Amino acid sequence: MSRQLKGLLYFQAVNGKHSLTIFWSILLGTTVVSVVIAALTMGTGDVKMVMTFSAPIYIYAMFIGFNSAKTHVRYALRLGATRKNIFIRSGIYFLAISLVSAFLVSVFQQLITFITSRFDIDSFRLMHPASILRDTWMNRIVIDTTLMFFFLALLFFFGLLFYRYGLTGGGSFGAALIILMLVALGTGWLQDVLVSFVETVSITYFFDILLAGIGIYLINWAFLRRITILMKS
């Protein structure tokens, strides 16, 4: 591994650690407050709280993926980094943060579940997408890692589109996707796909999603290899 690539990874790790700490502080703080409220209202029958850690980390992944293309790529180019090293750096970082986040989700979910079970706080419950299969550590980590990497790669792709082609190019592509989604909803095709997915889902589906994420990320090279410091508006 070249010194430049190591430097890029170190820079990304330091910045990522800061944002990850802030994100989890807010998420855990919100969860603790919710557990306390649920504990104080036990027996009243008025409060039933259901939360999930997975949805917030997927949204966080979208933000990180888009922001990496918008700011980190430009900054690395200004430092003289090669596009190949930027591409490799981003891929390694996306996979690492996906694994770390998935592990943290399982750890904190297990901890919160233990606390609510220990003190019989029945009005609070943590949910996870793994419940559609079996809510095990392995399933949680596989599902969260694959989905988070997929969203990171997808929003990195969108970020590069906006970076290279500006609001006109990126906005046009986004509008086209929204129209396609509305058509899919209107015809019932998307609903049928989701129902079929839930009825036949298995853990292998999420490995397919991981492969799709890797494919999207590889496509990003076509944009990144010709990108310049100047960002189109």
Secondary structure, 3 states (H helix, E strand, C coil): CCHHHHHHHHHHHHHHHHHHHHHHHHHHHHHHHHHHHHHHCCCCCCCCEEEECHHHHHHHHHHHHHHHHHHHHHHHHHCCCCHHHHHHHHHHHHHHHHHHHHHHHHHHHHHHHHHHHHCCCCCEEEECHHHHCCCCHHHHHHHHHHHHHHHHHHHHHHHHHHHHHHHHHHHHHHHHHHHHHHHHHHHCHHHHHHHHHHHHCCHHHHHHHHHHHHHHHHHHHHHHCCCCCCCCC
